[in-house]
């Protein structure tokens, strides 16, 4: 309570009253489930600490990811992680891993180094699963294209791929000449088609592709 009450108050202040109500439900519900598991002496699925770390981390991450998507928290360090996430822009998985990781390192000194290493495995799986639930399985690509055939490439992407193109103004670092850079966001499966389209039109085109982990808007995830 000494930690949970101040964190709960901070959550209400920084994250909103509605968030606080949902968090209160989670803060009460989780200890109740733990009590039931202990009261009925539920047998663990495995006594192997490595399997427990992996699958425990997976299901904890799945549960926390769902709670976080509902704009809520289970209390405790999860609240601190969400406050850090709001003001730093880091992913929720990274925030949870950072804060809980500090606790794991301290507890490893108190209990045992081996237990701490298993806990770090569970924490790694948890953080990755949280981000997976938050972002989803879908992966998009963002392509930046520098070509001398700007209009032909633009028309081909719009009509053949049915994707939008944004024209950015750039300046060549070597030539100091102004030129347009085409930016296009597309599904991962469409990249090879885009590459073939561009290279067919301009074999000397320069294409840079980066991962876009979250894309909101028409043709991708709805904003609502």
URRALIN-V660025 format. One record per helix or strand of 3 or more residues. SS is the DSSP state (alpha for helix, beta for strand). FROM is the first residue (numbers start at 1). TO is the last residue. If there is no record, write none. Layout:
ss=SS from=FROM to=TO
ss=SS from=FROM to=TO
This chain:
ss=alpha from=4 to=15
ss=alpha from=17 to=39
ss=alpha from=49 to=69
ss=alpha from=77 to=88
ss=alpha from=92 to=110
ss=alpha from=113 to=135
ss=beta from=140 to=146
ss=alpha from=150 to=161
ss=beta from=166 to=171
ss=beta from=178 to=187
ss=alpha from=188 to=201
ss=beta from=206 to=212
